[in-house]
Amino acid sequence: MELSAMSGRNVFFILILSFLIASTAISATIDNKNPPQAVGTVCAACHAIDGNSIISANPKLAGQHAEYLYKQLINFKSGDRANAVMSGMAAMLSDADMHAVAEYFSKQTLNLGQAKTNGAGSLGEKIYRAGIQVNGLPACASCHGPSGDGLPVKYPRLGGQHSEYVLNQLRQFRLGARANDEAKVMRTIAAKLTDQEMEAVADYIQGLR
């Protein structure tokens, strides 16, 4: 009887311990303190462990919509979005990895930036908020929102993004080197922007919040 009672207590203790361990693991994941393995082995070197890249040529991923991040990884892997480095990185990821990475970065806190010269009343602000009517250029805000929050699935978050990265993407769209935009929306828009206008709106976006 004593042995049976002791065994029962041991089983109960093991169950409680297992529950506590599982709860701790789940809590760590929810708090984003336990990033997917792929983040540390593939993503962090260029984008930082929390998605706030300090290299201005590389995009900040923190706070970006998970659906958008997943689509970009799929496009890199398939070659629909041409980039030698990212295509190689995405090739190492399974579908489950890509979902996990996208979800993880979407939950990180974005570190906002500052515009260098394009603040209130600037050319960058005018383009972002009103477009350029004479060229038939729509306002960036019409798709990406007044604060640059974007729209899950369709339009990425822009607010606070590195201006260098934004400018490079606009140039890539204009050249057709980046062609994974639905219905050629961004390629059409970029074709209507001068270099000066691209630089201004990219700078404004960096300080947008």
C-alpha positions as CSV (number, residue, x, y, z in Angstrom):
1,M,0.0,0.0,0.0
2,E,2.8,2.4,0.9
3,L,4.6,1.6,-2.3
4,S,1.4,2.2,-4.3
5,A,0.8,5.5,-2.6
6,M,4.4,6.6,-3.2
7,S,4.1,5.7,-6.9
8,G,0.9,7.7,-7.1
9,R,2.6,10.7,-5.6
10,N,5.5,10.4,-8.0
11,V,3.2,10.2,-11.0
12,F,1.3,13.3,-9.7
13,F,4.6,15.2,-9.2
14,I,5.8,14.3,-12.7
15,L,2.5,15.5,-14.2
16,I,2.8,18.8,-12.4
17,L,6.4,19.2,-13.4
18,S,5.6,18.5,-17.0
19,F,2.8,21.0,-16.9
20,L,5.1,23.7,-15.5
21,I,7.8,23.0,-18.1
22,A,5.2,23.1,-20.9
23,S,3.7,26.3,-19.5
24,T,7.1,27.9,-19.3
25,A,7.9,27.0,-22.8
26,I,4.6,28.3,-24.1
27,S,5.0,31.6,-22.2
28,A,8.5,32.1,-23.5
29,T,7.3,31.6,-27.1
30,I,4.4,34.0,-26.5
31,D,6.8,36.6,-25.1
32,N,9.1,36.1,-28.1
33,K,12.0,35.1,-26.0
34,N,12.4,31.9,-27.8
35,P,12.8,32.6,-31.5
36,P,12.5,29.8,-34.1
37,Q,15.9,28.2,-34.8
38,A,15.9,29.6,-38.3
39,V,15.9,33.2,-36.9
40,G,19.2,32.6,-35.2
41,T,20.9,30.5,-37.9
42,V,19.6,32.3,-41.0
43,C,18.0,35.7,-40.3
44,A,19.7,37.4,-37.4
45,A,23.1,38.2,-39.1
46,C,21.4,40.6,-41.5
47,H,18.1,41.5,-39.8
48,A,19.1,41.3,-36.1
49,I,17.5,38.8,-33.6
50,D,14.6,41.2,-33.0
51,G,14.1,42.2,-36.6
52,N,15.5,45.7,-36.2
53,S,18.3,45.6,-38.7
54,I,21.0,48.2,-38.0
55,I,22.2,47.8,-41.5
56,S,20.2,50.4,-43.5
57,A,20.4,48.4,-46.7
58,N,18.6,45.5,-45.0
59,P,14.9,45.9,-44.1
60,K,13.6,46.0,-40.6
61,L,11.3,43.0,-40.2
62,A,10.0,43.8,-36.7
63,G,6.3,44.5,-36.7
64,Q,5.9,43.6,-40.4
65,H,2.7,41.7,-41.3
66,A,3.3,37.9,-41.0
67,E,1.4,37.3,-44.2
68,Y,3.6,39.7,-46.1
69,L,6.8,38.3,-44.8
70,Y,5.7,34.7,-45.6
71,K,4.8,35.8,-49.2
72,Q,8.2,37.4,-49.7
73,L,10.0,34.3,-48.5
74,I,7.9,32.2,-50.8
75,N,8.7,34.6,-53.7
76,F,12.5,34.5,-52.9
77,K,12.4,30.7,-52.8
78,S,10.6,30.4,-56.1
79,G,12.6,33.2,-57.8
80,D,9.6,35.4,-58.3
81,R,11.5,38.0,-56.3
82,A,15.0,38.1,-57.5
83,N,17.7,38.4,-54.9
84,A,20.7,36.1,-54.9
85,V,21.3,36.3,-51.1
86,M,17.7,36.0,-50.0
87,S,17.0,33.2,-52.6
88,G,19.8,31.2,-51.0
89,M,18.6,31.8,-47.5
90,A,15.0,31.0,-48.3
91,A,16.1,27.8,-50.1
92,M,17.2,26.5,-46.7
93,L,13.8,27.0,-45.1
94,S,10.9,24.6,-45.0
95,D,7.3,25.9,-45.3
96,A,6.9,25.5,-41.6
97,D,10.2,27.5,-41.0
98,M,8.9,30.3,-43.2
99,H,5.6,30.5,-41.3
100,A,7.4,30.4,-37.9
101,V,9.9,33.1,-39.0
102,A,7.2,35.4,-40.4
103,E,5.0,35.0,-37.3
104,Y,8.0,35.6,-34.9
105,F,9.1,38.8,-36.6
106,S,5.6,40.2,-36.9
107,K,5.4,40.1,-33.1
108,Q,8.6,42.0,-32.5
109,T,8.5,45.7,-31.6
110,L,9.7,48.0,-34.4
111,N,12.3,50.6,-33.5
112,L,11.2,53.8,-35.2
113,G,13.5,56.1,-37.1
114,Q,13.8,59.8,-38.0
115,A,13.7,61.5,-41.3
116,K,16.8,63.4,-42.2
117,T,15.2,66.4,-44.0
118,N,11.7,65.3,-45.0
119,G,9.5,66.3,-42.1
120,A,6.2,68.1,-42.1
121,G,5.5,70.1,-45.2
122,S,8.3,68.5,-47.2
123,L,8.2,67.0,-50.7
124,G,8.3,63.5,-49.1
125,E,5.3,64.2,-47.0
126,K,3.3,65.6,-50.0
127,I,4.1,62.6,-52.1
128,Y,3.2,60.2,-49.3
129,R,0.0,61.9,-48.3
130,A,-1.3,63.4,-51.6
131,G,0.6,61.8,-54.4
132,I,1.4,63.9,-57.5
133,Q,-1.8,64.6,-59.3
134,V,-0.2,66.0,-62.5
135,N,1.5,62.6,-63.0
136,G,-1.5,60.5,-62.0
137,L,0.5,59.3,-59.0
138,P,-1.6,58.1,-56.1
139,A,-0.8,58.9,-52.5
140,C,1.3,56.2,-50.8
141,A,-1.1,56.5,-47.8
142,S,-4.0,55.3,-49.9
143,C,-2.5,51.7,-49.7
144,H,-0.1,51.9,-46.8
145,G,-2.1,54.0,-44.5
146,P,-1.5,57.5,-43.0
147,S,0.9,56.0,-40.4
148,G,2.5,53.5,-42.7
149,D,0.8,50.5,-41.0
150,G,-0.1,48.9,-44.3
151,L,-2.7,46.2,-44.7
152,P,-2.1,42.5,-43.9
153,V,-1.7,40.2,-46.9
154,K,-1.8,43.0,-49.5
155,Y,0.4,46.0,-48.4
156,P,3.4,46.0,-46.1
157,R,4.1,48.2,-43.2
158,L,6.3,51.1,-44.2
159,G,6.5,53.4,-41.3
160,G,10.0,53.5,-39.7
161,Q,11.6,51.5,-42.4
162,H,15.2,52.4,-43.4
163,S,15.2,55.0,-46.2
164,E,18.1,53.3,-48.0
165,Y,16.1,50.1,-48.3
166,V,12.9,51.8,-49.4
167,L,14.8,53.8,-52.0
168,N,16.5,50.7,-53.3
169,Q,13.1,48.9,-53.6
170,L,11.6,51.8,-55.5
171,R,14.5,51.8,-57.9
172,Q,14.2,48.0,-58.3
173,F,10.5,48.4,-59.1
174,R,11.2,51.1,-61.6
175,L,13.8,49.0,-63.4
176,G,11.6,45.9,-63.3
177,A,14.2,44.0,-61.4
178,R,11.7,43.5,-58.7
179,A,8.5,42.2,-60.2
180,N,6.5,40.4,-57.5
181,D,4.0,43.2,-57.0
182,E,0.4,42.2,-57.8
183,A,-0.9,43.8,-61.0
184,K,2.4,45.7,-61.4
185,V,1.1,48.3,-59.0
186,M,4.5,49.3,-57.6
187,R,6.2,49.1,-60.9
188,T,3.7,51.5,-62.4
189,I,4.0,53.9,-59.4
190,A,7.8,53.8,-59.4
191,A,8.0,54.6,-63.1
192,K,6.3,57.9,-62.4
193,L,8.8,59.0,-59.7
194,T,12.1,60.9,-60.3
195,D,15.2,60.1,-58.3
196,Q,14.7,63.2,-56.2
197,E,11.1,62.3,-55.5
198,M,12.0,58.7,-54.5
199,E,14.7,60.0,-52.2
200,A,12.3,62.4,-50.5
201,V,9.5,59.9,-50.0
202,A,11.9,57.3,-48.7
203,D,13.3,59.7,-46.2
204,Y,9.8,60.7,-45.1
205,I,8.8,57.0,-44.6
206,Q,11.9,56.5,-42.4
207,G,10.5,59.0,-39.9
208,L,6.8,58.0,-40.3
209,R,4.9,56.9,-37.3
